[in-house]
Amino acid sequence: MRPVVKRVLSFGAIVGAALVAGLTPAPRSTAAEAPPARPNIVVVMADDQTVESMRVMANVNALLGEQGATFADNFVSFPLCCPSRTTFLTGQYGHNHTVMGNALPQGGYEKLAPTHANTLPAWLKLAGYRTVHIGKYLNGYGRQRPTEVPPGWDEWFGSVDPSTYRFYDYTLNENGKLVHYGSGAGDYQADVYTAKAVDAVKRLAGRTEPFFLSVAYLAPHSGGPRESDDPPNLATPVPAPRHRNRFATEPMPRTPAFNEADVSDKPLAVRRRPLLGTRRINGITEMYRQRLESLLAVDEGVAAIVRALQDSGELARTLFVYTADNGFFHGEHRIPNGKVQHYEPSARVPLVIRGPGVPRGVRITQPSVNIDLAPTLVDAANAKVGRASDGVSLLALLADRTRFVGRDVLLETPTYAAIHTPRYVYVEHNTGERELYDLATDPYELASLHENTAYAQIRSDLARRLLTLRACKAADCRKGPALALSSRCTGRKHRVALAGGDARLVTRVDWIYRGRAAGADLRRPFQVVLAGTAGVVRANVTLSDGRRASVDRRLAVCR
């Protein structure tokens, strides 16, 4: 089918800082609003965005972060585009949804195609939602059937590969019709996506059925066309003309991991990397600056969508999620660019949520993972899942912020599996190589402790748990430590004690009884004496590996 050539009016005149000024923010409060029965859902996903780059996104920070919850310890389990986006659609780790790469035979759009009808948009559609997707989808989409609309989507404006990776001169499948966008001022890809998202909000507002709007920007991923100031041998994004050179003199942050001097503790794939020279560092710096500049159009897009929601009266009943599919390297551990690796710049990504049921202006340090996104949205929509979910609903955690899950996080690709706790990262490579980092003393993962005999027990515990986690399914992926509470009445008092196979790992217990703090234990035996009235006692447990877990027990009256 020959694409239709289409142009849109320049969006640059619409977006900008004035968007924020035109919005009326809700009063600052940490209290959550009562959620409506079925809120609208908007998900904006960037591509290859680091947590560090969030500092330039004034609109996202003000309109979402200050009005909602920022998840400070958020990860993607497989830091690569297609596997990560498939996890978003399924709520499953890669080893369960089996999309383990960007192209066949390991992955890509066609790998998910046989079970595509059993994914998040289909679940929400069955629950009565009008579903709309705009922008990038799964890698390889459109190569075989460019006019296909994937199951579950009522409205479809998906970018057709390989043109997805061009900021100009690209093709969208617009509800079965191929539409080509050229190189004019109004064709800049992010602005086109934003205009379509704003239009969707205006069209769908006020309907009896709620809507699910997915907007997937390409930035800050690299893409064509090449520009005169692009560094040699490094692919970069194309910022909007109005943002070009906005960060031309911005210094690139250099953490202790940047151009790591001693990589003798790392696997061979890292050890064989040479130190980055001046010319290479200059190129990475230019790439970094262009990536920041490309994000400004996304930031403006978020503001435009929020404003459309507010103007249409839908903002108060809309759950708005901002995240990314994976992070990115800028010279850390001598890796000049890219992702996939388990190290923090690649696996840790932004996650900000605002909307009904979400407290305002809070920072959540409890670990979250992209397996949690689908369960969260299904929970908000009161929908039913068609797959066994590996994640948890983040709304449930936000509703009870004294509750901790205590689970381990799995990072996996075909070449490694890693277990991530708030304190440790333990990695097993297919080559037989191992890595172990203590994030409490080494947050930049500079010195692997896998051969340190002082960490032998920790390494053994983590290896045992990783063996289970890398094959887990559903509830087994969500398991916390093996802990329980025992209780007995002594006179008219409750004596409550911590027990269980993992009690040996506990370093602290904070007791809560009937919703009130009831003391803290810093040494064994972990126990507390409480009034003999009926109620729920909760032990918020801190373990030596940094995990926090909640253990509850309902107590009857002591007579």
Protein Blocks (a to p, Z undefined) as FASTA:
>chain_A
ZZdddddddfklmgcjklmmmpccddddfbdcdddfbdcddddddehiafklmmmmmmlm
mmmmmmmccdfbbcdfblcfklmmmmmmnopafklnopabfbdfkgojklmmmmmmmcfk
lmmmmnopacddedjddehihklmmmbccehiabdcddcdfklmpcbhpaddeehiacdd
dfbfklpmklmmmmmmmmmmmmmgoiabdcddddddfblcdcddddfklcehiacddddf
klgoklmmgccdddfklopfblmlpcfklmmpccddfklmmmmmmmmmmmmmmmmmmmmm
mmmmmmmmmmnopmmmcccddddfbdcdehiahiabdehilbfklmpccdddedehiagh
iacfbdcdfklmmmmmmmmnopacfbdcfbdcfklmmmmmmbcfkiacddddfkbccddd
fkbccdddfkopacdddfklmmnopaccklgmklmmmmmmmmmmmmmmmmgghjlmmpcc
ddddddddehjaccdddedjklmmpcbdcddeehiaebjafbdcddddddfbecdddddd
ddfkopacdddddddddZZ
